[in-house]
Amino acid sequence: MTFRSLKRLSVLDQSTASKGKSQDHAIRETIELAKHCEKLGFNRYWVSEHHNSGNIVGTAPEVLMAAIAATTNRIRVGSAGVMLPHYSSLKVAEQFRVLEAIAPGRIDLGIGRAPGSDQLTARALNPYPQDVNDEFPRQVDELRSWVCDLPLPDAHPFRKIHAHPTGPTCPEMWILGSSNYGAQLAAYFGLPYAFAYFFSDGFGVEQALDIYRKSYRPSERFPEPIATICVWALAADTEEEALFLYKTRERSGIDREYGVRMPLVSPEEAASRVFSSADQLIAEKLKRKAIVGNSQQVSQQLIALAGKLDLEELVIVTWTFAPEARRRSYELLSKEFNLV
């Protein structure tokens, strides 16, 4: 098998809740999956931030990361991401300085400007919001300085403030996004960039990566642009089994179009539901972008995608009703790509 430019695989875990289990199970399953993926040879393990959701229940990535960092030894642990407009840059910097002290040299700080929720929930998280487009670049600039204990400009009102605890290493900052805005911002600040391919079904990815690479301003830590995408994929021992397991994701995707975010249902329950004509159209659209099949089929699609976008690393997000099926998917990909 030819791997073209693809050298590393990583994981994005959204801590999905399943019907019939209380949501706290999803958090513990995330911690267990992180330890499992470390043994399988994956490079990074990222967790997401969502609020007021019935199926994605990882609301505090910085807390979840602490548990993962304390129970793993090698794998990088990160956020994908912290929704920075909800918070103070200084407080986020302090949280991630503590994480860096727990796992030196293994912490990724991925940040985004999307609410990770509906607008009402966003208001509850930050009752006194400012204009995101005006404030987000300032927040990123402050965070970049505080998280690695770099000086702020002399005229900055917070120039005498430091984020503690300091140490010999600092978190690796990433800008996350699904539009040209994030690509432009990452390029301006000389930071790595991750495109949420699974969120937008890949729409705009080539343009965003092109903008990022062409307008990149080298920084001391990152002299060259570093990019990846987060892509949804599911592998099983057979194509038939994978397509059956995929019915859970399919049902969730259809429900999302109607504003319904309930715990994941089993593939058996998903298969028993009758599609309306509108459901069928949504399902067909989802299926066209889905990377689903046996390990060889999935790996070939991932390799082709990485080659097309000139990427050395892909971050894989997988939803299944049962945690065993998700673990098996990552096992198969690890074996297919010889990660260990």
Buried (B, 14 or more C-beta within 10 A) or exposed (E): EEBBEBEBBBBBBBBBBBBEBEBEBBBEBBBEBBBBBBBBBBBBBBBBBBBBBBBBBBBBBBEBBBBBBEEBEEBBBBBBBBBBBBBEBBEBBBBBBBBBBBBEEBBBBBBBBBBBBBEEBBEEBBEEBEEBEEBBBEBBBBBBBBBBBEEBEEEBEEEEBBBEEEEEBBBBBBBBBBBBBBBBBBBBBBBBBBBBBBBBBBEBBEEBBEBBBEEBEEEEBBEEBBBBBBBBBBBBEEBEBBBBBBBBBBBBBBBBEEEEBBBBBBBEBBEEEEEEEEBEEBBEBBEEBBBBBBBEBBBBBBBEBBBEBEBBBBBBBBBBBBBEBBBBBBBBBBBBBEBE
